Amino acid sequence: MDRFGTAGIRGDATDVVTPELALAVGRAVGHEARRAGVGNVVVGRDGRLTGTGLADATTAGLVSAGVDVRRAGEVPTPALAFSSRGRLGVMLTASHNPPGDNGIKLFTDGVEFDAAAERRVEAGVEADEGPTRWDAWGRVESVDVLGDYRTAVVDYAKGYGADLDGLSVAVDCGNGTAAYATPAVLESLGVEVTALQANVDGHFPARPSKPTPETLSAFRAFVADGPYELGFGHDGDADRIVVVDGDGAVVHEDTVLAVLAERYVADADVPNPVVVTTPNASARIDERVEVAGGETTRVALGSLHEGIATVRAAGREVAFAAEPWKHVHPGLGGWIDGVASAAVLARLVAEAGGIRALAAPVNERPYRKDQVACPDDRKARAMARVESMLVEAFPDAAVDTTHGVRLEWPDGSWLLVRPSGTEPLVRLYVEGDDVDALVDAARDVVEEAVSED
């Protein structure tokens, strides 16, 4: 049974990510750690109500496999990843999912488990090696990882942009664990911070955990009505970030990605550094990376870490890696980090004289996303139909089926159709001057492909 998706294991805490599963995964990870000669594993969780029980079950599995456990408590996922350097890490989080969900995300030396490592854990769960002998069980102790993590982010961000004394920023923590990091990091950098929804609450009472233009509407109005030059919105575990300008408008996620990519490429000390991104990311990224003297490569969603490893194995330097809203800062570490993004972006905004001035060089063509409902067990058949039907509907487009079905036209327009890795949906991404017509035509094709028996 394939339990791992594009972001670890995730699902309802009562029938998918249960204590029984957490125990089995913990034990499998513990045996994996022992075979790799890793003596301890750090365990953290976000603020979901089911997190404590799942962390307890995971810990029981780990210690019964013979490894020591360092319990980090409630932390942002980037802080847990930071603390997994030199060892393994387990984060109990469902990120932006509803409060009844939870998940298990695995790290090794600051990087998410790759597909091969996840398959080994999956096999370990199925095989169930059982506990090691009673006198070889591991020990448990609590650790504080937040202080060192926040200091590391502050020190890293100081390498970019300008001092932030006097910059006024609002942060919507969304009742998630970003409350433990982003406001403190920005304050340490000299920002005047107003933190909203900064009480961690696993019910996510203020808004849904997923930060979108719609769920952030009250926050956007707050920013627009106040003295703020910038706003940041996070999800439940602070790996995602949404950027809002002083007028309360959301800065397009691909524009944010392009800005960071261009800066990191420009600051790289090697020729032609690489930016790793995903097929749903805009061509505006490629344009800014090329201006800065770099190269862009695309990998499947959820595979940034594998993409980074592939580029490095070829002897190339990775300057930046990202998919929309989720950024890996290689100069800091190998994990996705929304807190670091907030810190670096704030300093770049201060240097440029505003977020719009910073983003001005980016060519923002019209861009839209859409989706079509599709049960998980029908996705493979639907996508096979989508490929042939799109080719027939758009015979003048170049086709790439490496990661879903991506069509490109000579004028720079493009369309991507791919199955969601976390929800019963087929997603559409479209960029081009006539974006609405292209979305409508593509959606008709996808709906017909999904509806066929």
PAVEXZA-347154 format. One record per residue (C-alpha): x, y, z. Coordinates in Angstrom, 2 decimals, padded with zeros to 5 digits, always signed. Layout:
REM PAVEXZA-347154
@xx=X | yy=Y | zz=Z $
...
END
This chain:
REM PAVEXZA-347154
@xx=+000.00 | yy=+000.00 | zz=+000.00 $
@xx=+001.42 | yy=+003.40 | zz=-000.98 $
@xx=+001.06 | yy=+005.65 | zz=+002.04 $
@xx=+003.50 | yy=+008.39 | zz=+001.04 $
@xx=+002.32 | yy=+011.21 | zz=-001.19 $
@xx=+004.11 | yy=+014.35 | zz=-002.34 $
@xx=+004.36 | yy=+015.62 | zz=+001.24 $
@xx=+004.88 | yy=+012.54 | zz=+003.40 $
@xx=+001.88 | yy=+010.67 | zz=+004.80 $
@xx=-001.22 | yy=+012.78 | zz=+005.27 $
@xx=-004.90 | yy=+012.20 | zz=+005.98 $
@xx=-007.68 | yy=+012.05 | zz=+008.52 $
@xx=-006.32 | yy=+011.34 | zz=+012.01 $
@xx=-009.11 | yy=+008.93 | zz=+012.87 $
@xx=-008.78 | yy=+006.50 | zz=+009.99 $
@xx=-005.58 | yy=+007.25 | zz=+008.02 $
@xx=-002.85 | yy=+008.82 | zz=+010.17 $
@xx=-003.75 | yy=+006.91 | zz=+013.31 $
@xx=-001.68 | yy=+006.22 | zz=+016.44 $
@xx=-001.29 | yy=+002.65 | zz=+015.18 $
@xx=+000.26 | yy=+003.90 | zz=+011.95 $
@xx=+002.45 | yy=+006.40 | zz=+013.80 $
@xx=+003.74 | yy=+003.58 | zz=+016.04 $
@xx=+004.51 | yy=+001.40 | zz=+013.01 $
@xx=+006.22 | yy=+004.24 | zz=+011.10 $
@xx=+008.20 | yy=+005.22 | zz=+014.18 $
@xx=+009.44 | yy=+001.66 | zz=+014.62 $
@xx=+010.30 | yy=+001.36 | zz=+010.91 $
@xx=+012.20 | yy=+004.67 | zz=+011.02 $
@xx=+013.96 | yy=+003.52 | zz=+014.19 $
@xx=+015.20 | yy=+000.35 | zz=+012.53 $
@xx=+016.22 | yy=+002.40 | zz=+009.49 $
@xx=+018.17 | yy=+004.74 | zz=+011.78 $
@xx=+019.97 | yy=+001.88 | zz=+013.53 $
@xx=+020.99 | yy=+000.31 | zz=+010.23 $
@xx=+022.35 | yy=+003.70 | zz=+009.13 $
@xx=+024.27 | yy=+004.12 | zz=+012.38 $
@xx=+022.12 | yy=+007.05 | zz=+013.53 $
@xx=+021.78 | yy=+007.05 | zz=+017.28 $
@xx=+018.90 | yy=+009.47 | zz=+017.82 $
@xx=+015.86 | yy=+010.92 | zz=+016.10 $
@xx=+014.23 | yy=+014.29 | zz=+016.76 $
@xx=+010.42 | yy=+014.41 | zz=+016.86 $
@xx=+008.29 | yy=+017.54 | zz=+016.54 $
@xx=+004.65 | yy=+018.39 | zz=+015.89 $
@xx=+002.49 | yy=+021.28 | zz=+014.86 $
@xx=-000.41 | yy=+022.56 | zz=+016.96 $
@xx=-003.08 | yy=+020.09 | zz=+015.88 $
@xx=-005.05 | yy=+018.46 | zz=+018.67 $
@xx=-004.03 | yy=+015.00 | zz=+017.50 $
@xx=-000.35 | yy=+015.90 | zz=+017.45 $
@xx=+000.49 | yy=+014.97 | zz=+021.02 $
@xx=-000.96 | yy=+011.47 | zz=+020.74 $
@xx=+000.68 | yy=+010.84 | zz=+017.38 $
@xx=+004.02 | yy=+012.12 | zz=+018.68 $
@xx=+003.70 | yy=+009.79 | zz=+021.67 $
@xx=+002.96 | yy=+006.84 | zz=+019.40 $
@xx=+005.85 | yy=+007.73 | zz=+017.07 $
@xx=+008.17 | yy=+008.02 | zz=+020.05 $
@xx=+007.09 | yy=+004.61 | zz=+021.33 $
@xx=+007.88 | yy=+003.08 | zz=+017.96 $
@xx=+011.28 | yy=+004.73 | zz=+017.76 $
@xx=+012.48 | yy=+003.83 | zz=+021.25 $
@xx=+011.22 | yy=+000.26 | zz=+020.89 $
@xx=+013.43 | yy=-000.03 | zz=+017.80 $
@xx=+016.44 | yy=+000.93 | zz=+019.89 $
@xx=+017.06 | yy=+004.63 | zz=+019.13 $
@xx=+017.01 | yy=+007.64 | zz=+021.42 $
@xx=+014.37 | yy=+010.30 | zz=+020.85 $
@xx=+014.70 | yy=+014.05 | zz=+021.25 $
@xx=+011.23 | yy=+015.55 | zz=+021.72 $
@xx=+011.10 | yy=+019.09 | zz=+020.31 $
@xx=+007.42 | yy=+019.74 | zz=+021.09 $
@xx=+005.37 | yy=+022.22 | zz=+019.06 $
@xx=+007.60 | yy=+023.74 | zz=+016.40 $
@xx=+007.42 | yy=+024.95 | zz=+012.80 $
@xx=+008.36 | yy=+022.27 | zz=+010.32 $
@xx=+011.46 | yy=+024.27 | zz=+009.22 $
@xx=+012.71 | yy=+024.27 | zz=+012.82 $
@xx=+012.29 | yy=+020.49 | zz=+013.05 $
@xx=+014.12 | yy=+020.09 | zz=+009.74 $
@xx=+016.91 | yy=+022.35 | zz=+010.99 $
@xx=+017.26 | yy=+020.21 | zz=+014.11 $
@xx=+017.41 | yy=+017.00 | zz=+012.04 $
@xx=+020.84 | yy=+017.90 | zz=+010.68 $
@xx=+023.23 | yy=+015.05 | zz=+011.44 $
@xx=+020.39 | yy=+012.70 | zz=+012.40 $
@xx=+016.84 | yy=+011.78 | zz=+011.42 $
@xx=+013.69 | yy=+013.77 | zz=+012.14 $
@xx=+009.96 | yy=+013.07 | zz=+012.28 $
@xx=+007.46 | yy=+015.91 | zz=+012.01 $
@xx=+003.80 | yy=+015.31 | zz=+012.81 $
@xx=+001.97 | yy=+017.84 | zz=+010.64 $
@xx=-000.69 | yy=+018.09 | zz=+007.97 $
@xx=+000.60 | yy=+021.53 | zz=+006.96 $
@xx=-002.34 | yy=+023.42 | zz=+005.42 $
@xx=-004.92 | yy=+020.62 | zz=+005.64 $
@xx=-008.10 | yy=+020.87 | zz=+007.76 $
@xx=-007.79 | yy=+020.46 | zz=+011.55 $
@xx=-009.05 | yy=+016.86 | zz=+011.56 $
@xx=-006.12 | yy=+015.75 | zz=+009.42 $
@xx=-002.57 | yy=+015.05 | zz=+010.46 $
@xx=+000.54 | yy=+013.73 | zz=+008.79 $
@xx=+004.01 | yy=+012.25 | zz=+009.13 $
@xx=+006.93 | yy=+013.89 | zz=+007.38 $
@xx=+010.42 | yy=+012.36 | zz=+007.60 $
@xx=+013.79 | yy=+014.11 | zz=+007.42 $
@xx=+017.41 | yy=+013.08 | zz=+007.24 $
@xx=+020.19 | yy=+015.60 | zz=+007.80 $
@xx=+017.86 | yy=+018.53 | zz=+007.16 $
@xx=+016.31 | yy=+017.14 | zz=+003.97 $
@xx=+013.01 | yy=+015.34 | zz=+003.44 $
@xx=+013.24 | yy=+011.61 | zz=+002.82 $
@xx=+013.50 | yy=+010.82 | zz=-000.87 $
@xx=+011.26 | yy=+008.29 | zz=-002.58 $
@xx=+013.69 | yy=+005.40 | zz=-002.04 $
@xx=+013.91 | yy=+006.07 | zz=+001.70 $
@xx=+010.13 | yy=+006.35 | zz=+001.93 $
@xx=+009.79 | yy=+002.99 | zz=+000.19 $
@xx=+012.15 | yy=+001.43 | zz=+002.75 $
@xx=+010.01 | yy=+002.80 | zz=+005.57 $
@xx=+006.87 | yy=+001.57 | zz=+003.81 $
@xx=+008.42 | yy=-001.89 | zz=+003.56 $
@xx=+009.40 | yy=-001.71 | zz=+007.23 $
@xx=+005.82 | yy=-000.90 | zz=+008.21 $
@xx=+004.55 | yy=-003.88 | zz=+006.22 $
@xx=+007.22 | yy=-006.25 | zz=+007.55 $
@xx=+006.90 | yy=-005.05 | zz=+011.17 $
@xx=+010.22 | yy=-006.16 | zz=+012.60 $
@xx=+008.85 | yy=-005.64 | zz=+016.09 $
@xx=+010.70 | yy=-004.22 | zz=+019.08 $
@xx=+014.34 | yy=-004.83 | zz=+019.76 $
@xx=+015.31 | yy=-006.62 | zz=+022.98 $
@xx=+014.09 | yy=-004.93 | zz=+026.16 $
@xx=+017.50 | yy=-003.74 | zz=+027.36 $
@xx=+018.31 | yy=-002.04 | zz=+024.05 $
@xx=+015.33 | yy=+000.33 | zz=+023.97 $
@xx=+016.14 | yy=+004.00 | zz=+023.52 $
@xx=+015.71 | yy=+006.91 | zz=+025.89 $
@xx=+013.62 | yy=+010.05 | zz=+025.56 $
@xx=+014.52 | yy=+013.63 | zz=+026.43 $
@xx=+013.07 | yy=+017.04 | zz=+025.63 $
@xx=+015.08 | yy=+019.53 | zz=+023.58 $
@xx=+014.63 | yy=+023.21 | zz=+022.72 $
@xx=+015.38 | yy=+023.73 | zz=+019.04 $
@xx=+013.64 | yy=+027.05 | zz=+018.47 $
@xx=+016.35 | yy=+029.37 | zz=+019.80 $
@xx=+019.12 | yy=+027.99 | zz=+017.62 $
@xx=+016.82 | yy=+027.86 | zz=+014.60 $
@xx=+015.71 | yy=+031.47 | zz=+014.93 $
@xx=+019.31 | yy=+032.62 | zz=+015.35 $
@xx=+020.36 | yy=+030.71 | zz=+012.25 $
@xx=+017.61 | yy=+032.32 | zz=+010.16 $
@xx=+018.48 | yy=+035.81 | zz=+011.40 $
@xx=+022.18 | yy=+035.33 | zz=+010.63 $
@xx=+021.38 | yy=+033.96 | zz=+007.18 $
@xx=+018.98 | yy=+036.77 | zz=+006.26 $
@xx=+021.55 | yy=+039.42 | zz=+007.16 $
@xx=+023.51 | yy=+038.36 | zz=+004.09 $
@xx=+020.83 | yy=+039.88 | zz=+001.83 $
@xx=+019.18 | yy=+043.25 | zz=+001.33 $
@xx=+019.25 | yy=+046.18 | zz=+003.74 $
@xx=+018.70 | yy=+046.83 | zz=+007.43 $
@xx=+015.07 | yy=+046.78 | zz=+008.52 $
@xx=+014.95 | yy=+049.42 | zz=+011.24 $
@xx=+011.55 | yy=+051.07 | zz=+010.95 $
@xx=+010.00 | yy=+048.69 | zz=+008.38 $
@xx=+006.44 | yy=+047.91 | zz=+009.45 $
@xx=+005.24 | yy=+044.36 | zz=+008.75 $
@xx=+002.13 | yy=+042.40 | zz=+009.70 $
@xx=+002.28 | yy=+038.61 | zz=+010.04 $
@xx=-000.79 | yy=+036.34 | zz=+009.99 $
@xx=+000.37 | yy=+033.19 | zz=+011.74 $
@xx=-002.98 | yy=+031.47 | zz=+011.13 $
@xx=-003.02 | yy=+029.94 | zz=+014.65 $
@xx=-000.07 | yy=+027.83 | zz=+013.49 $
@xx=+003.46 | yy=+027.32 | zz=+014.72 $
@xx=+004.80 | yy=+030.22 | zz=+012.64 $
@xx=+003.87 | yy=+032.15 | zz=+015.79 $
@xx=+006.96 | yy=+030.65 | zz=+017.44 $
@xx=+009.34 | yy=+031.90 | zz=+014.76 $
@xx=+008.47 | yy=+034.54 | zz=+012.17 $
@xx=+007.54 | yy=+037.44 | zz=+014.50 $
@xx=+010.63 | yy=+036.87 | zz=+016.66 $
@xx=+012.96 | yy=+036.56 | zz=+013.65 $
@xx=+011.65 | yy=+039.76 | zz=+012.08 $
@xx=+011.88 | yy=+041.65 | zz=+015.37 $
@xx=+015.50 | yy=+040.52 | zz=+015.75 $
@xx=+016.15 | yy=+042.02 | zz=+012.31 $
@xx=+014.71 | yy=+045.38 | zz=+013.35 $
@xx=+011.17 | yy=+045.09 | zz=+011.94 $
@xx=+008.19 | yy=+046.67 | zz=+013.66 $
@xx=+006.00 | yy=+043.55 | zz=+013.75 $
@xx=+002.30 | yy=+043.15 | zz=+014.34 $
@xx=+001.47 | yy=+039.46 | zz=+014.73 $
@xx=-002.09 | yy=+038.28 | zz=+014.17 $
@xx=-003.58 | yy=+034.87 | zz=+015.06 $
@xx=-000.34 | yy=+034.19 | zz=+016.93 $
@xx=-001.92 | yy=+031.87 | zz=+019.50 $
@xx=-001.32 | yy=+028.29 | zz=+018.40 $
@xx=-004.67 | yy=+026.52 | zz=+018.23 $
@xx=-005.23 | yy=+023.23 | zz=+016.45 $
@xx=-008.82 | yy=+024.13 | zz=+015.62 $
@xx=-007.51 | yy=+026.96 | zz=+013.38 $
@xx=-010.39 | yy=+029.17 | zz=+014.54 $
@xx=-009.33 | yy=+032.37 | zz=+012.77 $
@xx=-009.25 | yy=+031.02 | zz=+009.23 $
@xx=-008.52 | yy=+027.79 | zz=+007.32 $
@xx=-004.88 | yy=+026.79 | zz=+007.65 $
@xx=-004.20 | yy=+027.09 | zz=+003.94 $
@xx=-003.26 | yy=+030.72 | zz=+003.20 $
@xx=-004.90 | yy=+031.88 | zz=-000.02 $
@xx=-006.12 | yy=+035.26 | zz=-001.28 $
@xx=-009.59 | yy=+034.24 | zz=-000.08 $
@xx=-008.71 | yy=+032.90 | zz=+003.37 $
@xx=-006.43 | yy=+035.90 | zz=+003.96 $
@xx=-009.13 | yy=+038.45 | zz=+003.04 $
@xx=-009.48 | yy=+039.83 | zz=+006.59 $
@xx=-005.71 | yy=+040.00 | zz=+006.97 $
@xx=-005.34 | yy=+041.76 | zz=+003.64 $
@xx=-007.90 | yy=+044.38 | zz=+004.70 $
@xx=-006.02 | yy=+044.81 | zz=+007.98 $
@xx=-002.75 | yy=+045.43 | zz=+006.12 $
@xx=-004.39 | yy=+047.86 | zz=+003.70 $
@xx=-005.98 | yy=+049.85 | zz=+006.53 $
@xx=-002.80 | yy=+050.06 | zz=+008.60 $
@xx=+000.68 | yy=+051.54 | zz=+008.34 $
@xx=+002.16 | yy=+048.32 | zz=+006.99 $
@xx=+004.53 | yy=+048.13 | zz=+004.05 $
@xx=+004.35 | yy=+044.37 | zz=+003.84 $
@xx=+002.38 | yy=+041.40 | zz=+005.11 $
@xx=+003.14 | yy=+037.68 | zz=+005.40 $
@xx=+000.64 | yy=+034.85 | zz=+005.81 $
@xx=+001.62 | yy=+031.34 | zz=+006.86 $
@xx=+000.06 | yy=+027.90 | zz=+006.93 $
@xx=-000.19 | yy=+025.66 | zz=+009.99 $
@xx=+003.47 | yy=+024.64 | zz=+010.13 $
@xx=+005.24 | yy=+027.65 | zz=+008.50 $
@xx=+006.70 | yy=+025.99 | zz=+005.47 $
@xx=+004.41 | yy=+028.03 | zz=+003.18 $
@xx=+004.33 | yy=+031.81 | zz=+002.86 $
@xx=+002.01 | yy=+034.26 | zz=+001.09 $
@xx=+003.22 | yy=+037.82 | zz=+000.51 $
@xx=+000.88 | yy=+040.84 | zz=+000.68 $
@xx=+001.78 | yy=+044.38 | zz=-000.35 $
@xx=+000.89 | yy=+047.52 | zz=+001.58 $
@xx=-002.40 | yy=+047.86 | zz=-000.31 $
@xx=-003.49 | yy=+044.40 | zz=+000.79 $
@xx=-002.97 | yy=+042.79 | zz=-002.62 $
@xx=-001.39 | yy=+039.34 | zz=-002.78 $
@xx=+001.90 | yy=+039.36 | zz=-004.66 $
@xx=+001.74 | yy=+036.49 | zz=-007.14 $
@xx=+003.56 | yy=+033.45 | zz=-005.84 $
@xx=+005.58 | yy=+033.04 | zz=-009.03 $
@xx=+006.63 | yy=+036.67 | zz=-008.90 $
@xx=+007.92 | yy=+036.09 | zz=-005.37 $
@xx=+009.73 | yy=+033.00 | zz=-006.62 $
@xx=+011.22 | yy=+034.93 | zz=-009.55 $
@xx=+012.48 | yy=+037.71 | zz=-007.27 $
@xx=+014.22 | yy=+035.30 | zz=-004.92 $
@xx=+015.59 | yy=+033.16 | zz=-007.74 $
@xx=+017.09 | yy=+036.16 | zz=-009.53 $
@xx=+018.77 | yy=+037.43 | zz=-006.38 $
@xx=+020.22 | yy=+034.08 | zz=-005.36 $
@xx=+021.54 | yy=+033.46 | zz=-008.88 $
@xx=+023.05 | yy=+036.95 | zz=-009.04 $
@xx=+024.78 | yy=+036.43 | zz=-005.69 $
@xx=+026.15 | yy=+032.96 | zz=-006.53 $
@xx=+029.91 | yy=+032.74 | zz=-006.82 $
@xx=+029.93 | yy=+030.16 | zz=-009.64 $
@xx=+028.98 | yy=+030.54 | zz=-013.31 $
@xx=+025.53 | yy=+029.42 | zz=-014.51 $
@xx=+024.01 | yy=+028.29 | zz=-011.19 $
@xx=+020.75 | yy=+026.33 | zz=-011.29 $
@xx=+017.28 | yy=+027.13 | zz=-009.98 $
@xx=+015.13 | yy=+024.05 | zz=-009.41 $
@xx=+011.38 | yy=+024.55 | zz=-009.73 $
@xx=+008.25 | yy=+022.70 | zz=-010.81 $
@xx=+006.19 | yy=+022.39 | zz=-014.01 $
@xx=+003.38 | yy=+024.59 | zz=-012.67 $
@xx=+005.75 | yy=+027.52 | zz=-012.13 $
@xx=+005.62 | yy=+030.52 | zz=-014.44 $
@xx=+007.98 | yy=+031.29 | zz=-017.31 $
@xx=+008.65 | yy=+034.61 | zz=-015.57 $
@xx=+011.03 | yy=+032.65 | zz=-013.34 $
@xx=+013.08 | yy=+031.41 | zz=-016.29 $
@xx=+013.26 | yy=+034.97 | zz=-017.64 $
@xx=+014.64 | yy=+036.50 | zz=-014.43 $
@xx=+017.03 | yy=+033.61 | zz=-013.82 $
@xx=+018.41 | yy=+033.98 | zz=-017.35 $
@xx=+018.90 | yy=+037.73 | zz=-016.83 $
@xx=+020.90 | yy=+036.97 | zz=-013.68 $
@xx=+023.09 | yy=+034.43 | zz=-015.49 $
@xx=+021.56 | yy=+031.17 | zz=-014.34 $
@xx=+019.59 | yy=+028.21 | zz=-015.62 $
@xx=+016.20 | yy=+026.79 | zz=-014.63 $
@xx=+015.31 | yy=+023.11 | zz=-014.41 $
@xx=+011.92 | yy=+021.62 | zz=-013.55 $
@xx=+011.07 | yy=+018.55 | zz=-011.49 $
@xx=+007.80 | yy=+016.97 | zz=-010.36 $
@xx=+005.85 | yy=+018.66 | zz=-007.56 $
@xx=+007.02 | yy=+017.32 | zz=-004.23 $
@xx=+010.41 | yy=+016.41 | zz=-005.70 $
@xx=+012.46 | yy=+019.53 | zz=-005.08 $
@xx=+014.90 | yy=+017.63 | zz=-002.88 $
@xx=+015.46 | yy=+014.92 | zz=-005.46 $
@xx=+015.92 | yy=+017.64 | zz=-008.08 $
@xx=+018.52 | yy=+019.38 | zz=-005.96 $
@xx=+020.37 | yy=+016.10 | zz=-005.46 $
@xx=+020.35 | yy=+015.38 | zz=-009.20 $
@xx=+021.77 | yy=+018.81 | zz=-010.07 $
@xx=+024.48 | yy=+018.50 | zz=-007.44 $
@xx=+025.36 | yy=+014.98 | zz=-008.58 $
@xx=+026.07 | yy=+016.50 | zz=-011.98 $
@xx=+028.58 | yy=+018.87 | zz=-010.38 $
@xx=+026.36 | yy=+021.96 | zz=-010.60 $
@xx=+025.47 | yy=+024.46 | zz=-007.87 $
@xx=+021.84 | yy=+024.99 | zz=-006.84 $
@xx=+021.23 | yy=+028.65 | zz=-006.05 $
@xx=+017.56 | yy=+028.27 | zz=-005.14 $
@xx=+014.76 | yy=+025.71 | zz=-005.29 $
@xx=+011.06 | yy=+026.35 | zz=-005.02 $
@xx=+007.55 | yy=+025.57 | zz=-005.99 $
@xx=+004.87 | yy=+028.24 | zz=-005.53 $
@xx=+004.65 | yy=+029.34 | zz=-001.87 $
@xx=+007.35 | yy=+026.84 | zz=-000.80 $
@xx=+011.02 | yy=+027.82 | zz=-000.93 $
@xx=+014.27 | yy=+025.98 | zz=-000.25 $
@xx=+017.17 | yy=+028.29 | zz=+000.64 $
@xx=+020.30 | yy=+026.18 | zz=-000.03 $
@xx=+022.56 | yy=+028.66 | zz=+001.73 $
@xx=+020.65 | yy=+027.98 | zz=+004.94 $
@xx=+019.70 | yy=+024.34 | zz=+004.51 $
@xx=+017.89 | yy=+021.77 | zz=+002.42 $
@xx=+014.39 | yy=+022.18 | zz=+003.80 $
@xx=+011.36 | yy=+024.25 | zz=+002.74 $
@xx=+011.29 | yy=+027.34 | zz=+004.94 $
@xx=+008.62 | yy=+030.06 | zz=+004.99 $
@xx=+010.22 | yy=+031.78 | zz=+007.97 $
@xx=+013.50 | yy=+032.27 | zz=+006.12 $
@xx=+011.56 | yy=+033.53 | zz=+003.10 $
@xx=+009.88 | yy=+036.19 | zz=+005.23 $
@xx=+013.22 | yy=+037.32 | zz=+006.65 $
@xx=+015.04 | yy=+037.50 | zz=+003.32 $
@xx=+012.13 | yy=+039.12 | zz=+001.48 $
@xx=+011.75 | yy=+041.79 | zz=+004.15 $
@xx=+015.39 | yy=+042.78 | zz=+003.75 $
@xx=+015.13 | yy=+042.77 | zz=-000.07 $
@xx=+012.02 | yy=+044.97 | zz=+000.15 $
@xx=+013.86 | yy=+047.41 | zz=+002.40 $
@xx=+016.75 | yy=+047.55 | zz=-000.07 $
@xx=+014.45 | yy=+048.12 | zz=-003.10 $
@xx=+012.21 | yy=+050.67 | zz=-001.43 $
@xx=+009.06 | yy=+048.56 | zz=-001.48 $
@xx=+007.69 | yy=+045.24 | zz=-002.64 $
@xx=+006.35 | yy=+046.63 | zz=-005.91 $
@xx=+009.70 | yy=+048.20 | zz=-006.73 $
@xx=+011.36 | yy=+044.88 | zz=-005.97 $
@xx=+008.96 | yy=+043.01 | zz=-008.27 $
@xx=+008.87 | yy=+045.63 | zz=-011.05 $
@xx=+011.33 | yy=+043.84 | zz=-013.39 $
@xx=+009.18 | yy=+040.69 | zz=-013.42 $
@xx=+006.97 | yy=+040.27 | zz=-016.52 $
@xx=+003.62 | yy=+039.21 | zz=-015.04 $
@xx=+001.58 | yy=+037.60 | zz=-017.80 $
@xx=-001.99 | yy=+036.57 | zz=-016.94 $
@xx=-001.96 | yy=+033.33 | zz=-014.95 $
@xx=-004.79 | yy=+031.14 | zz=-013.71 $
@xx=-005.30 | yy=+027.92 | zz=-011.81 $
@xx=-008.34 | yy=+025.67 | zz=-012.01 $
@xx=-009.29 | yy=+022.18 | zz=-010.93 $
@xx=-011.64 | yy=+019.34 | zz=-011.81 $
@xx=-012.89 | yy=+016.81 | zz=-009.26 $
@xx=-011.55 | yy=+013.32 | zz=-009.90 $
@xx=-011.57 | yy=+010.32 | zz=-007.52 $
@xx=-008.10 | yy=+009.01 | zz=-006.75 $
@xx=-008.81 | yy=+005.62 | zz=-008.30 $
@xx=-009.71 | yy=+007.25 | zz=-011.64 $
@xx=-006.76 | yy=+009.61 | zz=-011.95 $
@xx=-004.49 | yy=+007.32 | zz=-013.96 $
@xx=-007.16 | yy=+006.53 | zz=-016.56 $
@xx=-008.27 | yy=+010.15 | zz=-016.74 $
@xx=-004.74 | yy=+011.44 | zz=-017.27 $
@xx=-004.15 | yy=+008.93 | zz=-020.08 $
@xx=-007.22 | yy=+010.32 | zz=-021.82 $
@xx=-006.23 | yy=+013.91 | zz=-021.06 $
@xx=-002.92 | yy=+013.46 | zz=-022.87 $
@xx=-004.42 | yy=+012.23 | zz=-026.13 $
@xx=-007.35 | yy=+014.64 | zz=-026.00 $
@xx=-005.22 | yy=+017.72 | zz=-025.35 $
@xx=-002.87 | yy=+016.81 | zz=-028.19 $
@xx=-005.88 | yy=+016.54 | zz=-030.48 $
@xx=-007.43 | yy=+019.78 | zz=-029.23 $
@xx=-004.20 | yy=+021.79 | zz=-029.46 $
@xx=-002.20 | yy=+020.36 | zz=-032.38 $
@xx=+000.05 | yy=+023.44 | zz=-032.65 $
@xx=+001.48 | yy=+023.05 | zz=-029.12 $
@xx=+004.69 | yy=+021.34 | zz=-028.07 $
@xx=+003.92 | yy=+018.56 | zz=-025.58 $
@xx=+005.92 | yy=+017.40 | zz=-022.56 $
@xx=+004.56 | yy=+014.52 | zz=-020.47 $
@xx=+007.41 | yy=+014.31 | zz=-017.96 $
@xx=+005.34 | yy=+015.74 | zz=-015.11 $
@xx=+001.68 | yy=+015.59 | zz=-016.07 $
@xx=+000.80 | yy=+017.00 | zz=-019.49 $
@xx=+002.39 | yy=+020.34 | zz=-020.30 $
@xx=+001.67 | yy=+022.18 | zz=-023.57 $
@xx=+003.75 | yy=+025.13 | zz=-024.73 $
@xx=+003.21 | yy=+027.61 | zz=-027.57 $
@xx=+005.74 | yy=+029.78 | zz=-029.46 $
@xx=+004.35 | yy=+032.99 | zz=-027.90 $
@xx=+005.34 | yy=+031.79 | zz=-024.41 $
@xx=+001.87 | yy=+030.60 | zz=-023.37 $
@xx=+001.68 | yy=+027.25 | zz=-021.59 $
@xx=-000.76 | yy=+024.86 | zz=-019.98 $
@xx=-000.13 | yy=+022.13 | zz=-017.41 $
@xx=-002.61 | yy=+019.43 | zz=-016.36 $
@xx=-001.61 | yy=+017.12 | zz=-013.54 $
@xx=-003.29 | yy=+014.94 | zz=-010.89 $
@xx=-003.14 | yy=+016.28 | zz=-007.35 $
@xx=-000.92 | yy=+014.23 | zz=-005.04 $
@xx=-002.94 | yy=+015.09 | zz=-001.92 $
@xx=-006.58 | yy=+015.61 | zz=-003.00 $
@xx=-009.13 | yy=+013.96 | zz=-005.36 $
@xx=-008.54 | yy=+016.58 | zz=-008.06 $
@xx=-006.95 | yy=+017.12 | zz=-011.44 $
@xx=-005.29 | yy=+020.54 | zz=-011.46 $
@xx=-004.86 | yy=+022.98 | zz=-014.34 $
@xx=-002.27 | yy=+025.75 | zz=-014.56 $
@xx=-002.35 | yy=+028.22 | zz=-017.44 $
@xx=-000.29 | yy=+031.28 | zz=-018.36 $
@xx=-000.76 | yy=+033.44 | zz=-021.45 $
@xx=-002.26 | yy=+036.61 | zz=-022.83 $
@xx=-005.57 | yy=+034.85 | zz=-023.58 $
@xx=-005.60 | yy=+032.89 | zz=-020.36 $
@xx=-009.36 | yy=+032.72 | zz=-019.78 $
@xx=-010.12 | yy=+031.21 | zz=-023.18 $
@xx=-007.31 | yy=+028.71 | zz=-022.77 $
@xx=-008.51 | yy=+027.68 | zz=-019.30 $
@xx=-012.08 | yy=+027.22 | zz=-020.54 $
@xx=-011.00 | yy=+025.08 | zz=-023.49 $
@xx=-008.64 | yy=+022.96 | zz=-021.38 $
@xx=-011.19 | yy=+022.50 | zz=-018.61 $
@xx=-013.74 | yy=+021.19 | zz=-021.12 $
@xx=-011.20 | yy=+018.59 | zz=-022.24 $
@xx=-010.33 | yy=+017.54 | zz=-018.69 $
@xx=-013.96 | yy=+017.30 | zz=-017.59 $
@xx=-014.73 | yy=+015.06 | zz=-020.56 $
@xx=-011.70 | yy=+012.88 | zz=-019.83 $
@xx=-012.65 | yy=+012.48 | zz=-016.17 $
@xx=-016.31 | yy=+011.76 | zz=-016.88 $
@xx=-015.69 | yy=+008.94 | zz=-019.37 $
@xx=-016.14 | yy=+005.42 | zz=-018.05 $
END
